[in-house]
Amino acid sequence: MRCSRFCVALIFLLSFPRALLADEIPHREAKTRELIAQLEQRIELAETIKGTFNQRKTISVLPEPLHSHGTFGYDRRTGLEWETLAPIANRLVFDDQGIRQSVDGQAVWEIDVSQPAVVTVTRVISSVLAADWSTLQDYFSLSGSIDEQGWQLRLEPDDVVLAEIVSAIAVSGNRVLSRMTLLEANGDRTEITFSVHGSTEQP
Amino acid sequence: MSIHSLAPQTSTRFARLFSRPSFGLVWLAVVLCCALWVVAALFRGYSFDTRILALLPESSQSGASEQAMSTQLSTRVDEHLAELAGQRMIFLVSHRDRRQSAVAAAGFADALNESQLFAGVQGRVGKQQTANWRRTFFPHRFNLLSREARQTLAMADIDQQHPLLQQALARLYSPMASAVAPNLLDDPLQLFFTWQLDAAPKSPFSAENGWLTREYGDRVYRLISVSLAGDPYDLDYQQAINLALDRAQSGLPAGAQLLSSGLLIHAAHGAAQARQEISTIGLGSLLGIGLLLIYCFRRARFLLLAFLPIATGWLFALAICISLFDSLHLVTLVFGASLIGVAIDYSLHYLCAYSAGSAAINTDNNRHHGKAALIRIMPGISLGLLSSALAYAAQGAAPFPGLRQMAVFSVCGLLGAWLTVVLWLPHLSPRQPRLDTPIHRLAALLARLLARWPNVASARVAIVLATLAVLGLYQLSQLDFNDDVRQLQTSPQALLQEDAQVQSLTRAVDPSHYFVVSAADEQALLEREEKLHGALDELVDTDQLYDFQAISKWVPSFATQEQNRALNQRVVHTREGLATMLTRAIGSPNLAEQMQARFAENPGDKLTITDWLASEAGHSQRFLWLGEFEQQVHSLVLVAGIGDEPTLGQLASLAGDDDQIYFVDKVEAISSLLEGHRRQLQIWIGMAYGAVLALLAWRYGRVAWRIMAAPAIASVLSLAILDWGGFTVNIFNLLALLLVLGIGLDAGIFLWESRLGESENHQGDPAESTGGEGNQASYTWAAVTMAAITTLLAFGLLSLSATPVLHQFGITVLLGIVGVWCLAPCFIKTICEDGTSPAKLVATVASE
């Protein structure tokens, strides 16, 4: 009980203006803040992003990883569209209603947001793409470094439900996100490299 | 006793007989026995029913559905749902800031937990839930297929282009792979995965940051639900919960918002409102009546004399009803008690007649004025009792338990009050009335007023009244009764809106529309549900329905489970099946053998309702199971987010195809029930008028209409005015009209009796007739006036009530009583302008 009260108090304090409480912010949180502040200087919050991706999915029971590639489009208001072009055409739309899957332009399947496992992962991808650090901070503890060549971040889930699926996420990039590795709890791994073709910054 | 024999001599004889002390003592013994009986019954734990449904006839409780459920089943379902609704509360804690909203939710949930008032507080989402889920269903996975998967497996050709294969591959090559890849060997086509998604109740809330969360508008909502540890109707428990909620709410950080929903909140509000209204309206009316009586009679004892008949009548009625009925409804108590309100007439007529005696004769010191007053009013109150009892007893014949209880209650109450006036009051009043009390001035004032009162004898007045009556009747012919039960919602708009907001944010199941499915055994029940299931799925697909919850979503019938497994075997897990094709497509053909082995190893045990009930997984939806009852098993199918009216019709027609599936539209059912009773009450009011008219005609001959005219026109006009003024009119307005009839009858009968007495006095005993201000009719009219004022104070004040039922009742009484008071003297001329009683008119009327 005392512990949870402490956490509550901590989070409560964090939301106050930093200047007021500068001394009381714990070391790790201060470092995270600093990191995010630097990241925010480097990459702006995106309103829309478009580009292509390559995905490499390593599944423990499979001798070879599964490769796929395609295009993606992110819009802060309407969500994420993930279109796999090869080896199999498939389009996924993630928004605040849930996930809709269509194959060959035909809607085949959808799940609503109440399915935690599936939705949280996609929400994380959207947030990483949009460089929405504050949302990510709600789910993960952030650590990492930033230098001339770029930045590397490691995200470890705070959320129990999320931790069942994801053990950690590594993201890296420079002006924009270029690489993301999802380390899954069962040892599987998803590596996605992005190449951004266009984006608009948040007004 | 024949009414005809109620001639003055007879009435004197009866009054003298009743005023013997021994009769009074016998009645005292009866009243004491009643008191003991009531107290004993309360100690035995006699319960008062508060469920509105208990007032309704049993046969028609399922209302709209074509085939009625058995009474027992319908009662059981009602109780089941009431308990379900009563035992839960839902809170949405929100904040613009995601993190703050979690802080607020945590603080709120902790505060609720600390109060130790709840059986459980479900807020944070843990690992446990998903693990349990899996443990129950995973071993049966090959028996479980979503509807779409089943159809596709049965129809499509087994080749590379098979839609299920394509979809499964697509998910494996997408970011969603993390959700499906871990079970690649156990569930290669992800059919169990999709089944789970299909079966789980839909909700716009998802688990985030450890809370069920929904982002909507610019706020982040966290859902906390609690199960209560006590009775939601228990006042102490309500209070404790309210305190705990207030404390928890005051601990919320700035900017956080709380939305609450739960039966308890409404029940607590209703109780608080009733308490407050009893203390304001109730106290106000008691105070008003007390002041009026003390002002008029200048004696505190008269206050007691006025209320004693009501109190004893109420006690008498309560004792008899407790012995007759297994449980007495609270509404019976309230309405019954208000109908006894007519009984204050008896006291007031006695007290006014008693005071009138002092004006008539103040020299004869040997005479007991109480007895003399009783002799004078005996015919009036007896006939008043008979006619009111007749009118109220007419309700008793209506086939609905609530009215029957009320009829018994009010008839017994009136009888008790009458007995108290006749047997006790003369003994309890002083031998000599006082001469200097304002009642005499009031009588004199009213006498002057009455002398100039318009009368139907004048053609102009007759035309005006006839026009009013015709206009009123015309308005009534246009009248649309509104029987919607939602009109009777006692909760304030703000609470209802909050409820609606929670309902729309959570998109929870609709507690007032549901299916009840019955069958001989579990398997038959599941098969019957599955038929319904398919049709409901289509409504969900076309967005006419948001979701539905049924046991068969979790537990398919054995037949379906066998088909599912057979499909899995034939299409997925053969040597050239879809699983093998999938392994080739992802470049690992050697996995096919392992997949087939896992399928072969699976014993394929059937999942049963018992498994589901015993599992943690089924726990959250246990309420769908009604269990075995009347040699059958029953279940509920609940729906959420019904699109529109036509969808309701479609849902109802789904039940129409099978006589063991019932669709219940509770709002519609209760509303149509209220409509039925309102119609019956209309008929019974008509019959009550007819019966009373016959009774009066027996005694008064053709002038009976003069007595009936005032309450009849007043009733028509008050309904017409309400309708014209845009108020809704329903069964409760009609109930109030019974009170108007009772008071109106008394007014008419007393006025008529007093003028008869007057004329007889003129002819018979000249010593009693003084004419002028001491005129008996003026005292009678004073009594009628005071009765009208007390009734207005007692029930007219209810029009200030925020409880719709009481408000409707009050406003009708208000209009009706004012109408009766104004109209009664129009039909019965008691005092001519010269101050004498209209003996000539009496003679004319008597010869009619």
HADDOCK unambig.tbl for C-alpha pairs under 7 A between the chains (distance, minus, plus):
assign (segid A and resid 8 and name CA) (segid B and resid 103 and name CA) 5.98 0.50 0.50
assign (segid A and resid 59 and name CA) (segid B and resid 181 and name CA) 6.74 0.50 0.50
assign (segid A and resid 62 and name CA) (segid B and resid 588 and name CA) 6.59 0.50 0.50
assign (segid A and resid 66 and name CA) (segid B and resid 173 and name CA) 6.81 0.50 0.50
assign (segid A and resid 66 and name CA) (segid B and resid 586 and name CA) 6.93 0.50 0.50
assign (segid A and resid 68 and name CA) (segid B and resid 173 and name CA) 6.04 0.50 0.50
assign (segid A and resid 88 and name CA) (segid B and resid 170 and name CA) 6.14 0.50 0.50
assign (segid A and resid 90 and name CA) (segid B and resid 170 and name CA) 5.70 0.50 0.50
assign (segid A and resid 111 and name CA) (segid B and resid 197 and name CA) 6.71 0.50 0.50
assign (segid A and resid 112 and name CA) (segid B and resid 202 and name CA) 6.92 0.50 0.50
assign (segid A and resid 113 and name CA) (segid B and resid 204 and name CA) 5.95 0.50 0.50
assign (segid A and resid 113 and name CA) (segid B and resid 205 and name CA) 6.48 0.50 0.50
assign (segid A and resid 113 and name CA) (segid B and resid 206 and name CA) 5.33 0.50 0.50
assign (segid A and resid 114 and name CA) (segid B and resid 202 and name CA) 6.62 0.50 0.50
assign (segid A and resid 114 and name CA) (segid B and resid 203 and name CA) 5.44 0.50 0.50
assign (segid A and resid 114 and name CA) (segid B and resid 204 and name CA) 5.97 0.50 0.50
assign (segid A and resid 114 and name CA) (segid B and resid 205 and name CA) 5.29 0.50 0.50
assign (segid A and resid 114 and name CA) (segid B and resid 206 and name CA) 4.10 0.50 0.50
assign (segid A and resid 114 and name CA) (segid B and resid 207 and name CA) 6.94 0.50 0.50
assign (segid A and resid 115 and name CA) (segid B and resid 206 and name CA) 6.42 0.50 0.50
assign (segid A and resid 116 and name CA) (segid B and resid 206 and name CA) 5.71 0.50 0.50
assign (segid A and resid 116 and name CA) (segid B and resid 207 and name CA) 5.36 0.50 0.50
assign (segid A and resid 117 and name CA) (segid B and resid 179 and name CA) 6.56 0.50 0.50
assign (segid A and resid 118 and name CA) (segid B and resid 176 and name CA) 6.51 0.50 0.50
assign (segid A and resid 118 and name CA) (segid B and resid 179 and name CA) 5.87 0.50 0.50
assign (segid A and resid 138 and name CA) (segid B and resid 99 and name CA) 6.67 0.50 0.50
assign (segid A and resid 138 and name CA) (segid B and resid 209 and name CA) 6.78 0.50 0.50
assign (segid A and resid 139 and name CA) (segid B and resid 209 and name CA) 6.05 0.50 0.50
assign (segid A and resid 159 and name CA) (segid B and resid 209 and name CA) 5.23 0.50 0.50
assign (segid A and resid 159 and name CA) (segid B and resid 210 and name CA) 5.93 0.50 0.50
assign (segid A and resid 160 and name CA) (segid B and resid 126 and name CA) 6.48 0.50 0.50
assign (segid A and resid 160 and name CA) (segid B and resid 127 and name CA) 6.48 0.50 0.50
assign (segid A and resid 160 and name CA) (segid B and resid 210 and name CA) 6.56 0.50 0.50
assign (segid A and resid 161 and name CA) (segid B and resid 126 and name CA) 6.64 0.50 0.50
assign (segid A and resid 161 and name CA) (segid B and resid 127 and name CA) 6.01 0.50 0.50
